[in-house]
């Protein structure tokens, strides 16, 4: 998944559980950081470009993309530290990292949950897996955005009629996609 997909995949369940978390930008930010942090092992990733010294160091010492940072050990480190130090932000980073693994397990490649065991895990059967940065991922991103707006419409003061107009437009677009092209 792309950084946008990972961030939305981490934030949407948080605000679905408690829309008031929208008012805690630090918690949302920590979750978003956790959602992109496993890609620190890829120098050309969103986080790799921003923390390039760390990313380049990992690359230099031989840590390849979708290895240790894409295993269950990576979010577990943040969960353990969060519990030891009673720090909700470390827990939020661990949560975001875990959702990153779930997102990548939906893709064609999957993730090595028990690295160094190189067996890659996928949540979906092969025909349903999607390509990173492909049209299916962008459809998932669109759906997550609509869900976020729906949950937060009261917090963002979006009038119901405007929300339903937006929903109608999106629905019309998908109906259009289903109609066959005629010559």
C-alpha positions in Angstrom: 0.0 0.0 0.0 1.0 3.6 -0.4 1.5 6.0 2.5 -2.0 7.5 2.0 -3.6 4.1 2.2 -1.7 3.1 5.3 -2.5 6.3 7.1 -6.2 6.1 6.3 -6.3 2.4 7.2 -4.9 3.3 10.6 -6.9 6.4 11.3 -10.4 5.3 10.2 -10.9 2.6 12.8 -9.6 5.0 15.5 -12.2 7.6 14.7 -14.9 5.0 14.1 -14.4 3.7 17.7 -14.3 7.2 19.1 -14.9 10.3 16.9 -13.6 12.5 19.7 -10.1 11.2 19.0 -10.3 13.6 16.0 -9.6 16.3 18.6 -6.3 14.6 19.7 -3.9 15.4 16.8 -1.0 13.9 18.7 -2.7 10.5 19.0 -3.8 10.6 15.4 -0.3 11.7 14.4 1.4 8.9 16.4 -0.9 6.4 14.7 -0.2 7.9 11.3 3.6 7.8 12.0 3.2 4.1 13.0 1.2 3.5 9.8 4.2 4.5 7.6 7.1 3.6 9.9 7.5 0.0 8.7 8.5 1.4 5.3 11.5 3.1 6.8 13.4 0.1 5.3 12.7 1.5 1.8 14.7 4.7 1.0 12.3 5.7 -1.7 9.2 5.5 0.5 7.3 8.4 2.0 9.0 8.0 5.4 12.3 6.9 3.9 12.6 10.1 2.1 11.9 12.1 5.2 14.1 10.1 7.6 16.7 9.4 4.9 19.6 9.0 7.4 17.9 6.2 9.2 16.5 4.7 6.0 19.9 4.8 4.3 21.6 3.3 7.3 19.1 0.4 7.4 19.6 -0.1 3.6 23.4 0.1 4.1 23.5 -2.6 6.8 21.5 -4.9 4.5 17.9 -4.6 5.9 15.7 -5.1 2.8 12.2 -3.9 2.2 9.4 -6.1 3.7 11.7 -7.9 6.1 12.1 -7.2 9.8 10.1 -4.0 9.8 7.2 -5.9 8.2 7.1 -8.6 10.8 5.1 -8.8 14.0 8.2 -8.0 16.0 8.2 -4.4 14.8 4.8 -3.3 16.2 5.5 -5.5 19.2 8.5 -3.4 20.2 6.2 -0.3 20.4 3.5 -2.1 22.3 6.0 -3.4 24.8 7.6 0.0 25.2 4.2 1.7 25.5 3.1 -0.7 28.3 6.5 -0.4 30.1 6.5 3.4 30.0 2.7 3.7 30.2 2.8 5.8 27.1 -0.3 6.0 24.9 1.7 7.5 22.0 4.1 4.5 21.8 1.0 2.3 21.8 -0.5 4.4 19.0 2.7 3.9 16.9 2.5 0.2 17.5 -1.1 0.2 16.5 -0.3 2.1 13.3 2.5 -0.3 12.5 0.2 -3.3 13.1 -2.4 -1.8 10.7 0.5 -1.3 8.2 1.1 -5.0 8.2 -2.6 -5.7 7.8 -2.7 -3.3 4.8 0.3 -4.9 3.2 -1.1 -8.4 3.8 -3.9 -7.4 1.4 -1.5 -6.8 -1.5 -0.1 -9.3 -4.0 3.3 -9.5 -2.1 2.0 -9.9 1.5 4.2 -9.7 4.6 6.7 -12.0 6.4 4.9 -11.9 9.8 7.5 -14.2 11.4 10.7 -12.9 9.7 13.4 -14.4 9.4 11.0 -17.1 8.3 10.5 -16.0 4.7 6.9 -17.3 4.3 4.8 -14.3 3.2 1.3 -14.0 4.7 -1.7 -12.7 2.8 -5.1 -12.0 4.3 -6.9 -12.3 1.0 -7.1 -15.2 -1.5 -4.9 -14.7 -4.5 -7.6 -13.4 -6.9 -8.6 -10.7 -4.5 -5.1 -9.3 -3.7 -4.3 -6.0 -5.2 -1.2 -4.2 -6.6 0.3 -1.4 -4.5 -0.5 2.0 -6.0 -3.1 0.4 -8.3 -6.7 1.2 -9.0 -8.1 -1.2 -6.3 -6.0 0.5 -3.7 -7.3 3.9 -4.7 -10.8 2.6 -4.5 -10.1 1.5 -0.9 -8.6 4.9 -0.2 -11.8 6.6 -1.6 -14.0 4.3 0.5 -12.0 5.1 3.7 -12.2 8.8 3.0 -16.0 8.6 2.6 -16.2 6.6 5.9 -14.1 9.2 7.6 -16.3 12.1 6.4 -19.4 10.2 7.4 -18.1 9.6 10.9 -16.8 13.1 11.3 -19.6 15.0 9.5 -20.8 16.4 12.8 -17.3 17.3 14.0 -16.5 19.0 10.7 -19.9 20.7 10.5 -20.7 19.1 7.2 -24.5 19.6 6.5 -26.3 16.3 6.0 -27.6 17.4 2.6 -24.1 18.1 1.4 -22.8 14.8 2.6 -25.7 13.0 0.9 -25.0 14.9 -2.4 -21.4 13.8 -2.3 -22.4 10.3 -1.6 -24.9 10.4 -4.5 -22.2 11.6 -6.8 -19.8 8.8 -5.8 -22.6 6.3 -6.1 -23.5 7.7 -9.6 -19.9 7.4 -10.6 -19.8 3.7 -9.6 -23.1 3.1 -11.4 -21.6 4.7 -14.5 -18.6 2.3 -14.3 -20.9 -0.7 -14.3 -22.6 0.4 -17.6 -21.2 -1.2 -20.7 -19.6 1.1 -23.3 -21.4 1.3 -26.6 -19.9 2.2 -29.9 
